[in-house]
Amino acid sequence: MDAFRDGPVARIDRRALALNLGVARARAAGSRVLAVVKADAYGHGALWAARAFAAADGLAVARTSEALVLRRAGIDRTILVLGGFSDREALAQIAAERLDAVVHAHQQVEMLRSRHEGAPVRVWVKVDTGMHRLGFPPAELPAVWNALAHLSSVAQPVHLMSHFARADEPDGTATARQIACFDEALAGLGASAPPPASLANSAAVLEAPAAHREWVRPGVMLYGIAPMVGGRAADHGLRPAMTLTAPLVAVKTIEAGSPVGYGGVWTAPARMRLGLAAIGYADGYPRHAPSGTPVLVGGRRAALAGRVSMDLIAIDLRGCPEARAGDPVTLWGDGLPVEEVAEAAGTIGYELVTRLGPRVERIVR
Ligand SMILES: *Cc1c(COP(=O)(O)O)cnc(C)c1O
């Protein structure tokens, strides 16, 4: 029997993680897969996720500190640090822990040039093909490439990567332009054998086969969340890996015209039943979710009523005559896509799952 719980629970479905990785593999069949487990595996728990992704060819994280947590737990596979390193100590740690690192700036090349001891580091040179975040402009790539190709501190071959700014847009042409820019930069290297390359995030794994190359880097899709604007995971055969629930702590009847919650921004249109569930913005439920945002009570859809508070939300139970105190309310996951909740709240599924607070209990099944 489950222990008594008076707050929210995020249930993580390991089989869904493995299944979603299978979808990514099938969609990019000729490519190797780096499963992105940054930000505690998008809120799902990095260690559990790393183990559920045993069939991936490697993992990727944003920061060295995240990679070290995985190494300390005995995870001995390829781990790419997407943010690279910004000082010599970080580089030494990357080398000592046999991590792969992104090189996106000239000072990193200089740090590698002045490193003369220790094992060579595998590096992924990031080309800025149009996002204008991290990366070298294509015109600077040949010089960087030639420098890195001759350093004893760098494992050969040097890998290449880039990242898309707008791959989540269903009919966008921006991704095609970024791919063309990358190919031009690649051709400009005049390499006898083209180096291994990685371009695709989840959206490009699903929608831009020309971007698949030697390695793909899916993140959000592995958690059963659709990357495309307006998309749904089920359209791609993906299954939500996180289901977030919270118990109803009170069910009551209020009179027509009663204002509910802070600011009284919602008033009962009729005498009606109202539920209070033990989750709020301090748990990561979005404070800006408006009245009408969907939740599930006993498998039926119900709607948020009034403002989200720190520890509680109020729910219009007019469609749920059976609901009783103690019943679980589903905020997102099985039966209620996080994409839909995110759209209602003016954000993206990525933000909702990565922002769960420390009061949310995680259970892995
Ligand atoms: C986060 C990230 C990814 C994964 O993106 P998704 O949209 O979650 O698939 C891939 N590459 C880089 C550089 C990233 O920062």
PDBQT file of the ligand as one rigid body, heavy atoms in Angstrom, charges set to zero:
ROOT
HETATM    1  C1  LIG A 401      18.597  20.770 -24.862  1.00  0.00    +0.000 C 
HETATM    2  C2  LIG A 401      19.381  20.538 -26.075  1.00  0.00    +0.000 A 
HETATM    3  C3  LIG A 401      19.039  19.501 -26.957  1.00  0.00    +0.000 A 
HETATM    4  C4  LIG A 401      17.756  18.697 -26.820  1.00  0.00    +0.000 C 
HETATM    5  O1  LIG A 401      16.676  19.501 -27.267  1.00  0.00    +0.000 OA
HETATM    6  P1  LIG A 401      15.168  18.969 -27.296  1.00  0.00    +0.000 P 
HETATM    7  O2  LIG A 401      14.400  20.051 -27.946  1.00  0.00    +0.000 OA
HETATM    8  O3  LIG A 401      14.773  18.780 -25.860  1.00  0.00    +0.000 OA
HETATM    9  O4  LIG A 401      15.186  17.702 -28.038  1.00  0.00    +0.000 OA
HETATM   10  C5  LIG A 401      19.889  19.244 -28.018  1.00  0.00    +0.000 A 
HETATM   11  N1  LIG A 401      21.005  19.997 -28.218  1.00  0.00    +0.000 NA
HETATM   12  C6  LIG A 401      21.346  21.016 -27.405  1.00  0.00    +0.000 A 
HETATM   13  C7  LIG A 401      22.561  21.824 -27.694  1.00  0.00    +0.000 C 
HETATM   14  C8  LIG A 401      20.534  21.340 -26.324  1.00  0.00    +0.000 A 
HETATM   15  O5  LIG A 401      20.867  22.364 -25.537  1.00  0.00    +0.000 OA
ENDROOT
TORSDOF 0
